[in-house]
Amino acid sequence: MVKLNDTKPEIHETRGNIFADLGLPDADNHYLKAQIVAELYRLSTERKLTQAKTGTLFGISQPEVSRLFKGNFREYSIERLISFLTAFNLDIEIVATPRRATRGDTRGRITFRPQDGAR
């Protein structure tokens, strides 16, 4: 008979990037890709597109769309994912702004934020 573990799982609050919290390499790029893919999924769902139609729009196969939406997107560059966003007739704007000084940060951050009009 299998006995269930009675201990409660440990819960940790994230600092905003789960990939960095887990200590994964290239966490910032992976997080950015995850945000873009989440928006691609939202847009295709909002338009009631099948994975096959989404694939046609992106220029990839239905199985590739399935893998992408399941979180297997390491093989895609950020540029390629951005090109998928433009397939939804969206303009992509990259804006560089002065970084706020924070302790411990040695580099600026990359943030993805869809505008309300795209939602």
N, C-alpha and C positions, 0 to 999 in steps of 0.2 A: 504494500500500500504506500502511495506517495504521500509524504507529509509536507504540508505547506509551511513555508517559513513565516513565523509570526512577527518577525522584525519589520519595522516600517522602513521604506526606502529613504535614503538621505536626499533632501531637496536643497539645491543651491540656486541662488538668484544669479541670473546671467548679467554680465556687464554690457550686454547688447549684441555681442557676436559669439554665438554658441561655438563656432569653430575655433575661435581664439581661446575661449574658456576651456575647451577640450585639449588645447595645446597642439592643434593640427598645423602642419606646415602650410604656408600660403593662405592663412585663414582669412585675411581681408579680401583677397580675390575670390575665394570660394564663397564667402558671405555675399559679395556683390553679385556673383553669378546666381546664387540662390534667390536673391531678391528679384533679379530680372526674370528668372524662370517662373517665379510665383506670379509676376505680373503677366507674363505670356499665358500662363494657365488661366488666370482671371479673365484676360481678354478673350481667349478662345471659348471659355465657358459662357461668358456674357453674350457672345455672338452665336452661341449654340452650335459651334463647329464640331464636327466629328474629328477624331484624330487623323483620319485620312485627309479630310479637307484642310486641317491645320498643316499637315505635312506638305500638301500641294502648295499652300500659301508660303511656307518656309523653304520649299525646295528640298525637303527630306522625306523619307518614307514614314508610313504610319508606325512601324515598330520603333523607329528612331524617336518619334514624337512620344510614344509610350514611355520609352526609357528616359527621355528628357523630363517628362512630367512626374516620373517616379524618383527623380533626384539624381539620375546618372548623367551628369552634364560636364564632367571633367574634360571630356574630349572636345568641348566647344570653347572657343576663345570668347572673351568678353565682346570683342568686335562682332563676332558671328551672332551672338545672342542679341546684340543691339540691332543688327540687321534684321533679325526676326521681328523686333519691335516695329521697325519701319514698315514691315509688311502689313501692319495694322493701320497704315496711313498716319503714323505718329511722327512728329518731328522730334529729334533727339538733340538736346542742347547740353553741352558740357561747359560748366562755368567754374573757373578757378577763383577762389576768394582767399583773402588773408586768413591764416589759421589763428585761432584763439590759443594763447599760450596756456598749456596745461602741464602739470608736473609729470615727468616721466616720458612724455611723448617726444620722440625725436623726429617724427615724420608727420606729414599731414594725413588726412583721412579722405577716403572716397565714399561718397554717400549716394544712394539711389533713392529718389523720391518722386514717384509719379505725381503729376499735378492733378488737382481735382477734376479738371476738364477731361482728363484721360480716363477717369473712373466712371 
